[in-house]
Amino acid sequence: MSLSLLCSNTPEGRRRKDIRYLVYDLGKFDEPTQKLLRIAADCLSNSSSTSTTSDNEDDGGCEDTGSRGKLFQHKSPVPKMGRQTYKMWKASLELSMGLFSRANLLDKPKTLHFWPLENFPDAVTTNFRVPGFDLIEFLVHFLQTYFPGLDVRLENLHDINTDDSNLVSRYHKKTKKKQFLVSDLYSQLHSLTGTLKRDFILGWTWTDLYPTEELNFVLGEASFVHRCAVLSFGRYEPLSYKVNEDLETVHGIDGDVEEDEASSVRVDGDLLWKLLRVATHETSHLFGLNHCVFFECSMNESKSISQALSQPFFLCPICLRKLQRFLKFDVKERYKGLFKVCRTLQEFYPSPGMERTCQWLERCMTFLNTENGS
């Protein structure tokens, strides 16, 4: 039996194999970042995978951060179906681009156009307390921080209600509120707005969205093929929908912003946390990231509003590895920037979700800045 085979059957060898399987080659990263990304292999420990990891190896340095527990909590067990490793993600991008144009997506600058698609009342957008921003400007600023290396451009209003576009819509049978069919929106937005096909779009509506006739609503949805995502303020407008999602409250019958609705909307920390969660999740889908089945992660699939909003704001090591390759940012600098903008938001619009995020970012930066990452 060869020495290499013997080595691959040791705990250390199996862990190296798992790391390569999940996040591939990490040689270009500094040592603390490598150690953070190597935590990916923890998800295959005690899982249904055929490989195991070493519990006493120091690559799991984030596993014990004192009484506050792990930085990354893996699924147990990790399902075999639905996995998207780094190499699977990269292969899907290359396949979608074709043999001769793959470099255009992975190795050239990327631009995201943030399009407001309807008029938002001043009570929502301009009465915003973070200095130097209105609400929409802050969302763009946050996206630029969450996705460093991405050129995020705030575009002028493009009101889809005045277009001769015949966008598919309906009135919800219980709320009697207008909803746009989200797939019809994201398939047309490049042509409606005149955006270059190679660029990405994130559209934002006041009106609610729905995915199919059989389903009530969707917070947002992205199409990797169309390079377009759309999210809606509709689920946060308090006169139309109850927090418990029972959809029994019925108000207004048209799709316009009514005066009483606009005056009733209160932009608070919880609402902002929800908007940022959905916006970053859907934008990540634009870059080819599938739903994550490995860890508790911002890219987990959700079946309800409560489930979506209970998920963490951060990416697991496997999803972080994909995003870093796509945008080529410095991992440590990204966390520093995120902590700064999250802490600022928490100061002016406190929420439990953002407070947990700030605490997590502090712990992660401590790990990355500690000698040898442990």
N, C-alpha and C positions, 0 to 999 in steps of 0.2 A: 504494500500500500504506500502511495507516495506521501511525502512529507506535507505537501500542500493539502492533500485530502484530510490528513490527520489534523492539521491546523484548522481546517474549515469545520471540523466536528467538535472543537473546543468551544466553550461558552464565548470566548473572545472572538473566535473565528466566525461563529454564527451571528454574533452581534455585528461584526463588520459586514457580513453578507446582508443582514437586514438593513443596515444603514445604506448600503449601495442600492438595494432594492427600492427603498423608500425615497431617498433624496439624492442618490447617485454620488458623483465626485464632489468633494467639498474642499479640495486642495487650494482653491484660490481665495478662500476666506481666512481672516485672522483666527487665531486659536479660540478665543471666547465665542465667536460666532459659530465656528465649527462645533464646539461643544453644545451650543444651544440647538443647532440643527440635528446633531446626533441623538438628541433626546427622542427624535422620531422613532428610533428602534424600540423605545419603551412600550409602544402600543402593541408590539408583537409578543411581549412577555405575558405568559399565562393567557394567551388568546387561542383562538381556534387555528392559528397559523401552524404550519408544520415546523417552523423554526422558533427558537426561544432566544432569550437574551440573558445576559449575566446580571444578576441583581446587585452584585457588589462592585461592578465596574464604575469608575468615576465619571464616565460619560453621562451618567444620570444625575449630574450635580444639581440640576434643578429639582430633582425628585423630592428632596427634603430641604425646605427653606424655613426650618424652625417650626413653630406651632401653627404657621399659616398654611402648611401643606404644599402640595405640588403646584408648580406653575402650569403644567399641562396635564389634564386628566384624560387618559385614553379610554376608549370604549372597551368594555369587557363582556364578551369577547369582541374583537374586531370582526365584523362580518366579511365573508369571502366575496360576496357580491357587492358591486358598487365601488370598488377600490379604484382610485386614480392616483398612482404614484407619480413621482416627478417625471420619469421616463415615459409613462403613459400619456401624461399631459403634453409633454414636448412632442411626442409622436403625433398626437391628435392635431396640434397646431400645424406641424409640417404637412400632414396629410391634407388638411383643409386648405392650405395655401398652394399646394402643388409643388412639384420638384424645383421650379425655377424662381418662384417668388417667395419661398419660405423666409428668406433673410429680410424681406420687407416687413414682416411682422415681428420677428424676434430681435433683430439687430438695428432697426432704424427707429428714430424718435416717434413717439405716439402722442396723438392729440385727442382729447375728450372735449366735446362741445356740450356745455350744460345749457339746455334750452328750456326756459319757462314757456309753457304752451298755453297758458290761460292767464287772465288778469287775476292777481292776488290782491286782496284788500290791504290798504295801508296799515290797518290794525294788525295784520299778520306780518308784513314784511318790514315796515320802517320803524315801528316802535320796538326796536331790538336794542338790548342794553349793552351788548359787547361793543366797546368803543371801536369806531372805525368801520363798522359793518352794518348793513341791513341783513335780514335773515338769509336771503338768497346769496348775497356775497359771502356770508359766513359759511354756508354749505359748500360753496366753491373752494373757499380757503381750506376747509377741513378736508375735502377730497384731495386737494393738492398735497396736504400733509400726510394723509393716509397712503397716497399713491405717489411718493416722490419719484421724479423721473418722468412723470406724466404731465404733459402740457394741458392744463384744464382751463378752458376758455368760457367765460360767461357771455352768452349771447343775448341780444335784445329779445324782447317778447315776440314770440310767433304764435298768434292766437289761432288755435285750430278750429275754433267755433266760427271763424269768418272765412276759412278756406273753402274753396269749391272742391273739396276732396272726398266728399261722401263717406267719411269715416263711419264705420259701423258702431252703433250705440244702441242702448236700450234703457228703459226705465224699470228699476228693480220692483218686483211685484209686491214687496212689503213696504219698503221705504219710499217708493215712488220717486226716487232720486235717479237722475241721469247717470249712466255709466258708459264708458268707452270700452270697446273690445280691445284689450291690450295688444294682442297679436296683430291686429289691423294697424294700430299705431306704429309699433316698432318696425313693421315691414314697409311703411311709407315715409318715415320721418326724414330719411336722407333726401328723397326727392322733394318733399314738401318744403324743407328748409334750405335746400341747395347745398347741403354739406357734402364734402368729398367722400366718396365711397370708402376710401382707405382709412378715414377717421372714425372715431367712436362718438356715439351720441348718448347722453343721459337726458331724457325729457322729464319734465315735472308738471303735473296737472293739478288743478284744484278739484276737478271732477273725479269721482270714484272710477275704478277699473274692474273689469271682470275677465276671467280667462276663457270660459266656455259657457254655453247656455245653461249647463247643468250646475254650475258653481256660482256661489254668491258674489265673491269678490276676490281680488288679489291686491296685496300691498304694493307690489311692484313685480316686474318680470323683465328678464333680459334674454336676448337672442344673440348667441355667439356668432351664428351665421350672418345675421344682419348687422352686427356690430352696433347694436342699439338696445338700450334699456329704458324703461319708463317706470316712474314711481308716482304715487298719488298722495295728495293731502287728504283725499276723501275719507279715509278711515279714521282721521284724527279730528274731523269736524264734529263737535260735540252735540249739536242739535239733531243730527241725523242718525247717529249710531251709539248704542249703549256700549259701555266698556266690556260687558259680559258677552258681547257678540251674539245676542239673541235676535238682533235685527227686528225688534218689535216696534220701535219708535218710528213714527211716520211724520215727515214734514215735507215741505215744498215739492212741487211737481215739475219744475224745470231745472235746467242745468246751470242757470246763472247764479252768481253769488248774491244772495239776498242780504239786505241790510242787517236784519236781526242776526243772521248767521255770522256775518263778518264781525259784528261787534261782540259776539259771544265767544269767539275763538281766543283762547288765552295761551300764548306761547310760553310754556314753562319747561323745566328741565326734563321732565318725563317725555313730553312731546318731542323735544329736540333729540333726546337719546334714541327714541323710536325712529325718527327720520334718518338719523345718521346710521343706525344699524341697517336699515333697509337699503339706503343709498350705497353704502360700502359693500354690502353683500351682493347686490345686483351688479354693481360695477365690476366686482371681481369675476362674476360670471362672464362678462364681456371679454375677459382675458383668458378664457378657456378653463377656468377653475370649476370643476364639478362640485357637487355636494360632498362634504367630507364625512367619511365613515370611520376615521381612525381615532380622532380626539374630540373632546368638547371644544368646538371651534366656531368662529364666526360663519363658516361656510357649511354648517350643519343644515340639513333639510328641516323644514318646519311644516306642520299641518294646520296650525292655527296662529292667531295673533299672539296669544299668551306664550305659546311655545317659541315663536320667533323672537319675542322680546325677552325671553328668559335666557337666551343663549349668550355666550361671551362675545365681547367686542373684538377680541384679538384672534389672529390666525395661529393655527397650530404650526409646528415646525415644517410639516410637509407642504402645507399650503403657502407658508411664508417662503419656502424654497422656490416654489413655482413663481410667485409674484416677484421675488427678487431677480430671478432670471429674466422675466419679462420686462422689468423696468430698470434693472441694474442700479439699485440704490445701495447705500451703505446701511446695513441693518441697525447698527448702534445709533447712527444719526437719525434714522427713521423713528426709533423709539423715543429719542430725546425730543424730536419735533412733536410727536404725538402727545407725549406727556405735557408739554407746554400748552398746546392748544386745548387738551382735555381739562387741564387744571384751570385754565382761563374760563372755559365754559362752565365748569363746576362752581367757580366763584360767583358768576352772575346768574346762572340757572342751575342750581343744585338738583341732583337726582341720585337715587340709590345706584342706578346702573352705571352712571358716569363715575361715581365715587369708587365703586368696585374696580372700574377700569383704571382709574388713577392709581389705586393701591397696587393693582397687578403690574402696571407699567413701572412703578418704583421698584418692585421686587425683581422684575426682569432686568432693569438697568443695573441694579446691584449685582446680579449674577454676571452680566456682561462686563462689568467694570472691576470685578474682583479678580485678583491675580489667579491665573490658571482656570478661571471660570468656575470656581468651587467655593 
